[in-house]
């Protein structure tokens, strides 16, 4: 692999990033969005695919858990001392 061929690795980099748990939700983005983490290498044989309703329920549960984690994270941020000073009309910033 040559330095100028970096673009060929973008799909792999995207896959790897979406396979890591988020620090805010503690979930893998793939699981939150589609309900499972796809394989990097897709096999050519038949697989055991769950029903659509099972997949929808799994996605809903994953998104609900992620939303709860985000809300908890926001509540924790609200309780911290912020270094932000609010501005009013006329303030020189």
N, C-alpha and C positions, 0 to 999 in steps of 0.2 A: 504494500500500500504506500503510495506516494503522498506527500504533503498536500498536493493540489487535488487529491481525490477524496477529500473529507466529506463531500456532499453525499457520497454513496453510503456513509454510515449514519445519516440523519434518521432513517427509519428505525435503525437499531437503538440509537440514543433515545428516541421518543418512546420506544417500547420499554426500555430499561427505566426511564423516569416514571412512566405510568404504571410500572410494576412495583415501585417502592411505596410504602405507606406514607401518607401525608402527615406532617407533624401536627397539624391542626385537628384532622379527623381521625387519625390513627388507622386509616383504611387505605387500601390500594385504590387509586383512581379508577382502574378498570372495573373493580368490583362495584364501586359506587355508580358508575355510568351504565354498565352492561350486565352486571351481576356475576361476572366471573373474570378470571385472568386468562386471556388466550395464550396458547403456546407460541413460543417464538418460531418454532418449526411446526408447521401444520402437517400432520400425517395424512397419507393418502387412503387410509382405510376407514371403514364406517365406524361411527362412534355411537355411544348411548346418549342421545340428546333428550334432556328433560322436557316436559310439556311446557307449552307457552305460559300457562297459568302459574306453574311452579316458578318459572323464570321471573315473571312479573312480581310475584310475592317476594322473592329473594331480593330483587332490585329495590322494591319499596322498603323492605326492612333495612337494607344497606343504606339507602338514602336517608331514612329516618334516623338511624344511628349517627350518620355523618352530620345531619342537621343538629342533633342534640349536642354533639361534640363542638360544633361551631358556635352554638349558642352559649355553651359553657365557657368556651374560650373568650367570647365577647364579654361575658359577665366578669370574668377574671380581669380582662383589660380595663373595664370600667372602674374596677376597684383600685387600680394602681394609680400612683401619683404621676400625672403627666407633666412633662416639661413644656407643654404647649400653652402659650398665653393667648387668650382670645383677643381679637382685634375689634375695634369700633371705628365707625366712620370718623375720619379726621385724624386717626393715628398715623404717624409716619412709620412705615415699615420698610 
